[in-house]
């Protein structure tokens, strides 16, 4: 075998991109450096870029290629005509005899190593300008799967050569500033993993939506991985918090089941591929179990550490052997290019009618008219600057995608072609809506909103919105700990760049409302729910869990895990549920377990609910969720906070119930804080301080109860002011008494975010921490730093 023509994967590495292209160089690097660390990579070999250049020169087709491009650039021919001419020139030529012989001999050796007579292989194109730090070139050339036999392998190699000149590849090289003949092609021939009987997908070593660097995000579908790469299905999604990976650890913080309506399998007769419908059982099941998820996430960390950069990885699971494999790894090219010094958030100024929703790609907004294209043959009818609405995209769509204001698809997940290209082009997209092409009319004005976490929404009409720039590179350091208030797990990671020292308030009730959706008591006693439709909904939501109660525990734990992960290992103070009875009634099944109170704000809420016979069993589920979050998922940075605790006796009752459910204050480092928000909390602060490890002042409820002004009353809005003298006296007393008792005290209300002078007041009284709304963090940090400077070194 001539090394000028063919090289085995274990003979090449990252430095060989000029010789074997980005894809094959990466496969070689994986094989040489990471198999010793337990990462499995299917064996194979690559043809060289020099072999491709000799193919072009030997067949004397370089002039034809140049002529076709000159005609396209001058406008005499279309891109389609130029590409067709270039591909025809390549396919009309034959592989040189020495190259064909070397490929054949290598395939025979591969068969010997695999102990198979005619092994199935993947034949992949690998360009010398590919998988670069500033351009991925993902999917621009062709891949041929389940190729068997020497003649079929040679034919696939020639077709890979021709695919260097697909319309999409030509267009993309023009877009990225590459000359067409400056790029050469290598072909990789790699043993197929029997994922046609198993599963496959894509994995990122960071969160591709926000750039959060400490999460591995995995997409998975049954069958071969091309359905995930191309975005033709809505796959399962899994997320792992990678700093907590290790023996006995379980840091899986998201499992989202996709519809997975199709899968790609080996074709009839054992060659080629076929797209088939999945079974009901496959659609209803998760593709990966926890063991597989954690193995893949561990490999993502090893691969990222080896390459020293975030990575975009393809994986496959052999359905015969049960083994996992990495079949490709390339640098992530979008989030890794963004600076950590600033980021922008967006806010809708007006509500709108929702037309469709799906997974969000990007974190911005866009308004324009929809351009609905359901037939790929109509791509050339796209209107520049409109919102592209289609079933799915593939590389042929790139020329129009780069001219779109936003992109909306029926199918695909966060690692689909539409998602990857949209991120690379800096375009917002909503993918996997399931129904956008049926709900959105061609020419209809729409607003695409990707600014609210994982969920992207398409609204009817052109809605006004604003962009807010957050410059975090120059946020001043403060002696006062600055933390953030968080509630939405789906949007939590967009704030990871803030230099916050933890989460001062993680609102459990938001997670229950948005993710669990069912009243806890309705999960314990679903038979008591009178509405048949609600019972059916409960059954559907809880079907994947051992019991409805387990659904509550795991869903709540994983939702809170995202809030705890953002600033780990800084503390995340999780407030136990603080729904009022009227809010609990709005949960599924809630009306069966909640009475109607005249004044829910002062009724059965907070601590009094946790030991009450009507709800104690539900509170025990909350305790189980917190215990699972800390002990099973590993988030030992979680601090528990008890809201609306009226008396020291009530504090003792709540702590007793918590302890009976495994949450023992002081055990395994567990700290329990109290919301200081009832006047009795301040008056008897010394006694409450003996029961808790810290206070967090809730300025909203404290103001309401000190002034006797309903916080929700529009008529009393002028009276409701945290800066009122009586309120400030109470807050000052709470801070002083907490410090005298030797416990920390912070504040997590709205006031410091809304009123800079109130932040100055808190600093002047020596508060230990202030928890802010994330969108006010930067400007309030400057106010706090200024107050500390003005107060001198003894201000605290």
N, C-alpha and C positions, 0 to 999 in steps of 0.2 A: 504494500500500500504506500502510495506517495504522499508524504506529509505536506507537499505543496498543494495538493488537492483536498485532502481529508485529514481531520484531526479528531481524536477522541475527546470527550468532555473532560476527562481527567488530565488532558494535556494542555488545557487552555484555562484562562482566568480573566479577571476584570481588565487587565492591561491589553487584552487581545481584541478589543472592539474593532480596531482597523482591519483585523484579519478575519474575524468570524462574526462581526456584528454584535449589537448590544444584547440580543436575546441569547445567543449561543455563548457569548462571553460570560454572561451571568450564570447560565447553566453549568459552565465549566467551573466557575468560582464556587458555586454551591456544592458541586460534586467534590472538588478538591479540599475545600475548607470546612464544610459544615456536615458532611456525612459522618465525620469522626465525632461530632457533637450530637449524633442521634437523629439528624434531619435526613429523611429518606428522599433520594432523588432518582428517578428512573434513568437507566443508562442510555447512552447514545453517542453520536458523533456528528461532526459538522463539516460541510464543505467550506472551502476558504473563499474570501473575497477575491483573491488573485485568480482562482479558478473561474469566477464569474467574469472578471475582466478579460481573461484569455478567451472565454466563450464569446464575448462581444467582439473582441478584436479578430478572432479566428474566423468568425462568420461574417465579418465586415459589415456590421449593422449599425455601427456608431453614427455614420452619416445619416441613416434613416431616422434614428432617434432625434438627432439634432434638428433635422429638417422638419419633423413633426412638431417639435416644441417651438421652432421659429414661426411656423404657420399659426400656431395657437397664440403666441404672444403678439403677433402682428394683427391678429383678428381675422385672418383669412379662413381659419378653421375653428371649430368649436373644441372645447375640452374633450367632449365625447369622441369626436373624430380623431383628434390627436392621440388620445389614449388607445383607441382601437388600432390605429396604425402602428403604434409602438409595440403593443402586445402581439400583433400579428407578425411583426418582424422577428420577435423572439421565438414565438411558437413555431415559425417556419424553419428555424434553424435547428440543428441537432446538437446534442451534447457531444463534446470531443470524446474520442474513444478512450483516452487515458482516464478522463474524469469519470465516464460511465463505468469503466472497469474498477476504479478505486471505490466508487460508491457501492457497486455490487459486492466486492470483496468485504467491505466494511459491514454491509448488511448481513452477509453470511457469518461473519465473526460475531455480530450482535446476536444472531440466531443461536450460535453455539453457546454464548455466555448465558442466554436466557433458557437454554435447553429446549428450544422450540424449532420446528422445521421452517415455518414461515411466520415469524412473529408479526403481530399487528403493531404498526408504528404510527406516530404522529410526525408528519412532515411539515416543518414550520419555517417560514421566511424570517430572516434575521438581517436587517439592514445595518450598514456601518454608521449611519446617522439615525440612531434609535435608542430609546431609553436613556436620553441624555438629561442632565440636571434641569435644563430649561425647555425640554420638548420630549414628549413621551413617544410620539409616532405610533401609539398603540393601535393595533388593528389595521394599519394601513396596507400591509401586504397579507397574502393568503396563508392559511393553515389548512392542511388536509389531514383528516383523522381516520383512523382504522384502515390504514393502507397496508396491504399484504402482498408479498411476492416481489421479486426483483424488478420485473418489468413495470409494475405499478409504482414502485418507489422511484424509478428513473423518470417516469411520466410526471409524477407529482413534483419532482425536483425542477423539471422544465417549467411546469406551470407556476411554481414559486418564483422562478426567474421572471416570468412574464408579469407576475403580480407586482413587481417593482414599479410597473407603469399602469396600475389601475388609475381611474380618474381621481379617486379620493387621494391616492398616494401622490400623484402629480400635484394636485391642488394643495395638499398639506405641505409639501416641500416648498412650493411657491409661497405659501402663507408664512412659513418659518424661515424663509430666506436661504434655502438650500438650492444649489444648482442641481439639475436632474442627473447629470452624469458624474457628479462628485460623489454620488452614493452608489455603493456596490452591495451585492446581495450574497449572503451565506445561507445555506439551507441546513437546518438541524433535523436529524432523524433520531427520534427518541421512542423508546419502548412505550407502548400504550398501557396505562393503568386501566383495569377493568372497572372503571367508574360507570360504564353503561349498566352495570349491575349494582352499582353503589351510588356515590354522590360526588359532587365537585363544586367548586366555586372560586371566589376571590376573597382575599384578605388584605387589609391595610394595617400597618403597624402604628397608625395614629387614627384619630377620628377624621375621616375625609371631609366631613361637613364643617367642622370648626377648627381643625388643626390641633385639637387637644392631644398632646404627645404621649399620654400614658394610658392609652386604650388600644387594644387590638379589635378591629371590627371585621366580622366574618359574614359573608353572604354564601348561602348554600342552596343547591337544588339537587333533585335526583338526576342521575344520568351524567353525561359528559358536561363539562363546564362551560361550553360555548353558549348555552342558553343564558347563563348569568353574565358572561362577558358582553354578549350582544344585547342584553336587556330584553329578551323575548319572554321572560317570566318575571313574576314578582317573587323573589326568593325569600327564604328565612333569613333573619338577621340576628346575629349574636354579638355581644360586646363584652370584653373582658378588661378589667382594671389591672394592668400588667404589673404595677409595683407589688401587688400582693400575691403574685404567682409563687408557688412553692409547694413542697410536700404537705399534704393535708389542708391546702388552701382551696377556697371555692369562690374566687372573685368574678363570677359571671354576673354582670349587672344589667344585662338585657337579653331577652329571648323573644323575638317577634316572629310569629308564624306567617309565612307568605302563602299566597294562593297556589303557587307551583302547579299550574294547570298543564304544563307540557314538560317533556324531558327528551333529550337527545340520546339515542342508543345506537348500537352497531346495526348496520343495514342488513337487508335480506341477503342471505348467502354468506354472511360473515364479513362483508367488505363494505366500506363506506359508512354512512350514517343515515338515520331516519328520525324524524321528529314525531313523537307519539304523545297521546294524552296520558296523563298520570291517572292512577286509580283513585277512588275515593279515599282509600286507606292512606295512600301516599300524600294526598292533599291535606288530610287531617292530622298527619303526624309531623313531628319535628324531624328534620333531616339528621341532625347531629345530637348525640348525647353529651353529657357534661364532660366525660373523659376525653372525647374527641375535641371538643371545644378548647379545653385546657391544653391539650397537646399542641394544637395548631397555634394557640396564642403564645405558648412557650417557644415554638419555632419562630414565630414572628419576632419575638424579642431577640433571639439568637441571630437571626438574619439581619435585623436592624443594627445590632451591636457590631456585627462583623463588617457591614458596609459603612457604618458610621453615619447613616441617614435613614429617614423614613422610607419604607418600602411598600410597593404594590405587588402582591404575591398571588399566584394561582396555585390551587391545591386540588388534590383528587383523592378519593377513598376507593380502594379496590373492593368491589362487592364480593369477590371470591375469597381473598385472603384476609379481608378486614383491615388491611394496612393503609395508613395515610402516607401521601407523598406530596412533595412540593414539585411542581412541574414548570414553574417560572417565577422569577423575582426581578423587579425593575425598580429604579428609584421613583418615589412619589414626586410628582413634578408641579403640584399646585400649592398646597399649604406650606410646603417646605421653602417656597420662594417668598412667602409673605413675612413682613417684618413683625416682630413682637412689640414694636414701639407704639403702635396705634391700631385701632380697629373702629369700624363704623357700625352703629346699630340704626334700625329704621323703625318708625312708628306710624301706623295708619292714623289719620286725623278723623276718619269717618268710617262707620261700620258699613258693611255691604252684604249682599246676598251671596252665599257660597254656591258656586257652580260645581266645583270638584276639589278634591284634596288628595294628597299622597305624600310621599317622602320628599322632604325639602333638600334641594341642592343649592348651596350658596346661602347667604344670610341677608339678602337685600330684597328690594321690591322693584317692580317694573309695571308700567301701564302702557297699553297699546291696543290695537285691534287684533283679533285672532285671525290667523291664516290656517285654515283647516285643510290638511292634506292627508287623505287616507290611502291614497294609491301612490307608491313610490315613483311611478312613471310621471307623476305630476310635480316632481320636485322643482322643476324649472319654473313653475308658476308661483313660487314663493315670493311674497312681497317684502322687500327689505324693511327692517325696523318693526315688523309685526311680531306677534307671539306665535311661534310655531306650535301647532296642536296636531299630534299624530299618534298612531298606535305605539310605535317604537322607532328608534333610529339604529342605523348601522353606519360603518365608515363612509358609505356613499352619501350620507346626509351632511357630512362636515362642511362642504362649501356653502350650504344655506344656513346651517346652524350658527356659523360665525357672523351671519348678518341679522340674526334674530334678536329681538329685545328680551325675550325669555322663551323657554321651551316647556311644553306640557305633554306628557305621554300617558297612554293607557297602561303600558306594561313597563317592567324594569324596576330594579332596586337601586340602592345608593352606590352600588359598584357596577351598574350597567353601563353600556356604551354611552347612552345619553347623559348619564350622571358624570362620567369621567371626562367627556369632552366638554360638557358645560362648565365644570370646574376649571378646566384648563383654559377655556376661553373667557372665563370670568363672567359667565352668563347664569342668571338664576333659572332654576328649573324645578318643576314639580313632576316627579316620575311615579309610575305605578298607581295612577288614579283609578284605573279600572273602567272609567266611563267618560273621560273628558271628551272624546270624539263624538259621543252621543249627547252630551250636555251643553257643549259650546258650539255656537254657530259660526260659520265663516263670516268674517267682517264684524263680529260682535266686539264692542269695547270690553276689555277685561283688565283686571289688576292681578298680578302674580305676586304673592306674599310668601317669601321664604325666610322671614325675619323672626319667626316665633318658634325657634327650636327645630325638632325633627320633622314636624308636620308643616307641609307647604299647602297653601290654599289659593285657589283661583276664584276671585270675586267678580261679580257682574259689574260692569261699568268702569270708568276711569276714576279711581278714588284718590283723593289727595293724601300724600304722605310726606314725612320729613326724614332727613338723614342726620344723625348725630355722630360727630367724630369724637372718639375717646383717645387722647394721647397719653399712653401709660408710661412712656419712656422717661418722663420728667415728673412723675408723681413724687412729691417730697416724702421723706421718711418722717414718721411721727412717733412720739413716745406712747401716745394713746394707741392701743390696738384698733385697727380699722378692719372690720369684717363686713360681710354682705348678708342680706336677707335673700333667701332663695325659696322657691316653691315648686317650680315646674321642672321635673327631671329632663324633659325633652329639650329645654332651652338652657340648661345649666352650664353646659360646656362652652357656650359662646363667651362666658365671662372669665375663662381660665387665665387670660393674660393680665387681669387685674392683680396688683401686688397686695392682695387681701391676706389677712392672717387667720382666715377661717370663715366658717359660716356661722353668723351669730344667731340666725333664726332660720331653721328649715321647717316649713309649715307642713306637718303631716296631713292635715285635713285636705290640702290641695291634692296631694297624691291619692288620697282615698277617693276624692271626688272625680278626678280625671282618669285614674288608672283602674282602681278597684270598682268604683261606680255603684257598688251594692252595699246596703246597710249591713254592718257586721252581724247583727242579730238575725238578719234574714239569711245569712250564710250558715249560721248555727242551727236555725229552725226554718228552713225553706218551706216546710209544710204549713207554716203559719201565714205565709204570704197569700192573701186571698185572690189576687189578680193572676189568672192563668198565663197571660202574656209575660208578666214579670217573672213567674216561675220558669217559663221557657227560656227567658233571657239569662236567668241565673244558671240554669242547666248548661246553656251554651258556653257561658263564660268560664265555668268551672270544670268543664269536661275533661281537661288534660291533667287534672290534679287528683290526688288520692281522695280528697274530700273538699267540699266548698270552703271549709275553714282554712285548709291548706292553700287554697287559691288566694285568700285574703293575706295570709302570712307571707307567702312568697312574692306576690305582686307588690305588696307594700314594702317589703324588704329590698327588692331590687330597685324600686322607684327611689327610695331613700338613699340607696347606695350611690346613685349618680350624684345626688346632692352632697354626699359625704366625700366623694372622690375628687371633686373639682380642686380643692385646696389641700388635700391630704398631704402630709400628716397633721396639718393644723386642725384644731377642733371643729367639729360640725355639731352645733347644738340643735337637736331635734326636739321640737315642741310636740308633746302628745296632743292628740286630737282636741281641737277647740271649736268644734261645731256647736251651734245652738240647736235646740230641738227643731226649730222650723227648717234649719239647713239639713239636719239629719233626715227629716221627712221627705226631702227632695231626692234622696238616694233611692235606688231601686229597692223596693220592698220596705222602704222606711216608714210609710204610713201605718203599717201594721204594728210598729214598735214605739212610735212616738206620739205622745199626747199633744194637744194644742195649748200652748202657754200664752197667757196674756202678755207677758214681757220676757221673751226668750233671752234677751241680753242679760237679765238678772235671774234667770231660771236655772234649769238643770244643765250646767255647762262646766267644763274643766274638771277640776279635782272631784267635785261632788258627784259627778257622773261615774267616775271610775270604780267606786265601791258601792254604787247604788244597785239594788237587785235588778232594776230594769236594764242596766247596761253592763254590769260587771263582767259577764261572760264575753261581751264584745271587747271590753278593755283588755281582757286576758289575751285576746288575739293580737292586740297592739303590742303587748309585752312580748309575746312570742316572736312577732316580726322584728322588734328591736334586738332581741336576743339572737335571732338568726342573722341579722345584719352585722352584729358585732362578733359573734362567736363562729358562725359558719362562713359568712362572706369575708370576714376579717377586718371590718372597719372599726377598730378599737379606738379611733379618734371620735366616735360618736358620744356625745354628752346628752343625757335625757333631761328634758325640762318640763316641769309640771305647771300648767297654766291655771289661773283663777282659783287659787287655793286660799280659802277664806279664813281658816283658823289653824293654829298649831295642831289641834286634835285631828283635823282633816288631813293635814300633812302626814301624821303618823299612820292614819288609815291607808292612805294611798301608798306610802312606802311599804306597808305590810303586804298589800295586794301585789305590788311589784315584786317584792322578795319571794312571795309564794309562787311566782311565775318565772323565777330564775334571774330577776334583775335586782341583785343585792348591792346596795350602795357600798362602794369600796372594793367589791369583789372583782377581780380581773381588771382593776383600774377604772371601774364604772363610776362616773361622777353624775350626780343628780342636781340640777339647778331648779330654781323656782322663778316663775314670772312674778315680779314685784309690781302688781297692777291694781291691787285692792288697798284702800287706805289702811286696813288692818295689817297688811304686810309691812307697812312703814312703821306704824305705831308699835307693833310687836316684833320689830325686825330682829332683835337679839334672839328671841325664841325661835323664829323661823330660821335664823342663821345656824342654830344648833342642829337643825334637821337637814339642811341642804349644803351643797358645796359651793354655791354661788347664786347670785341674783342677776336677773336680766329685767330691767325696768321696762314695762310695757306702757309707754306714754299715752297711747290712745285710750285704753280703759282707765288708767289712773286719772287722766284729765276728766273723763266722763263722770267718774264717781266722786272726784273732789269737787267739781263744779256742779254736779247734778244736771249735766247737759247731755242729752242723747247724742252720741257721736254720729248717728245716722240721720239726724233731724236737719233738714234744710233751713227751717225757721230759726234754729239755734246756732247756725254755723258761725255767726259773728261772735258768739260767746265761747265757742269751743276753741281754746287756744292753750297749747302746752306751755306757752310763755307767761301765762297768768301767774301772778305773784304767789297765790296759794299753791299752785301746782309746783312751781319751782322750789318753794319751801319744802314740800313733801319729797321731791327728788333729791334735793340737797341733804335732807335728813337720811334718806335711804342710803345714799353714797357714804355718808359719815358713819352710820351705824354698821354697814357692811364691813367697812375697813376696820372699825373698832373690834369687830368679831373675827377679823382675819380672813374674810372670804372676798373673792373678786366680785365686782359689780359692773355690769354693762348696761347699755340701752339699745333696744331693737325696734323702737317705734318709728313713725314717719318723720317726726319733728326735725331731727338733724338734717335729713335730706331736703326738707322743705324750707327750713329757716337757718341760715348760716349763723345768726346770732345765738340760736339755741345751742348749736354745736360749741360755740365759744363759751357759753354758760357751763356746759358739761365739763369741758376741759378745765375751766376755772375751779370747779369743785373736785377735780382729780379723778374723774371716772376712769375705770381701767380700759374699757373698750366701748366702741360705738359701732353698731351694725347698720349698714346703709343699704338703700336700694342700689343695685349695681349701676344703674344708669346715672346715678348722682355721685358715685364714688370719687371720681377724679376731681370734680370741683369742690366737694366737701373735704377731701384730703388737704387741699390747699388752705381751706379755712381753718382746719384743725391745726395744721403746722403753723399758721400765722398766729393763732391763739396761744399755742405753746411758746412761741418766740416772744410774744408780747408779755406773757406772764412770767417769763424768766425761768431759770432752771429749777426754781422752787415751786412752780405753778402746780406741780403734782406732789 
